[in-house]
Amino acid sequence: MVLYLPRCLRSGIVGWGVYIPKYRIKAGNIVDMWGFDDESAKGIWIEEKAIGNVDEDSVTIGYMASMYALKRAGIDPNEIDVVYLGTESKPYAVKPGATIIAEALGIKSKKAVADLEFACRVGAEGIRLGIVHIESGLARYVLAIGADTSQSSPGDVLEFTASSGGAAYIIGSKNESIAYFEGFASYSTDTPDFWRREGAPYPLHGEGFTGEPAYFSHVVSAAKLLMEELGLRPSDFDYAVFHQPNGKFPLRVASMLGIPKEKVIPGIVTPYIGNTYNGSLLIGLARILENSKPGQRILAVSFGSGAGSDAFSIIVTDKLLDVVNKAPTVDQFINRKEYVDYGMYAKMRGLIKRYKL
């Protein structure tokens, strides 16, 4: 399925915020625990990952990121008409997290509040829906959140990367934006590369389906659709950021698109905090925004297993420079860390179960 809005005229990003838990576990600790080959983590470029504590979940992470987004946007929370939370690690099986975040932020006038689901893609889908709301005039501001405390079976290769973190973006009028949208394109198919069935504690992955037919095919297709509709070439972009299941995939997909490594490295965060699933692309985009200059163009492409991608063309405005330091930056969160061993990590993430006789 293909979907695109080739020319956005009215919408942009007016504020963004991130939140990454301070606790870290080194990839080497996971190697030692399960007897992996020493090259396992190096092969996918992962050094360490962020761990949500026992009192941190997608709702608390989403709330913190949203609070920082509001600080940068400088708007009253009650001006936000729509709130979307994209996550695949909801604390409640049946109950929205978006309503909790909206109430905690003091957003009283809400036209629409919802949790979204499409694996790691839905944080970006919230942004895509936000663009449509603004372009149509149905909302003043839309809060789009992508946050996860990612799950992985102990001893599975996913354990190297599955981490905790998130980002929030406030979408509003182009006239007050720090970066505006030129257009977007989406590409989706039914590709079973990764899933978690009802009641299963951990996801499964389709091994050979994960790379070529899933991630690379969808990211490349969405990016090419966007460039074709907008009449752009890879050389027209100053930066590119992609969903980051690990450190190597975004570099490889950039090469497939003809985008040089130096335009991608600034947005890569997974080697230092792990794969935050719905926060992955959005945290990488935030890092690029925090180091961009007015007039620069950014290509941002999401990916969600199952499978689908959204591609966005974003142009930075001169308003960006006034708000970067109004909230903590991605690099400040990356550098704010405290290491724990495997036992403490297992306790924090609920891998150790207590049974009563």
Secondary structure as UniProt FT lines:
FT   STRAND          2..5
FT   STRAND          11..19
FT   STRAND          23..26
FT   HELIX           27..34
FT   HELIX           39..43
FT   TURN            44..45
FT   STRAND          48..51
FT   TURN            54..55
FT   HELIX           58..73
FT   HELIX           77..79
FT   STRAND          80..86
FT   HELIX           98..105
FT   STRAND          112..116
FT   HELIX           119..121
FT   HELIX           122..136
FT   STRAND          141..149
FT   TURN            154..155
FT   HELIX           157..160
FT   STRAND          164..173
FT   HELIX           174..176
FT   STRAND          179..188
FT   STRAND          194..195
FT   TURN            198..199
FT   STRAND          204..205
FT   HELIX           207..209
FT   HELIX           210..216
FT   HELIX           217..230
FT   HELIX           234..236
FT   STRAND          239..242
FT   HELIX           248..257
FT   HELIX           261..263
FT   HELIX           265..267
FT   HELIX           270..273
FT   HELIX           277..279
FT   HELIX           280..289
FT   TURN            290..291
FT   TURN            294..295
FT   STRAND          297..301
FT   TURN            305..307
FT   STRAND          308..316
FT   TURN            318..319
FT   HELIX           320..322
FT   HELIX           324..326
FT   HELIX           330..335
FT   STRAND          338..339
FT   HELIX           342..348
FT   TURN            349..350
//
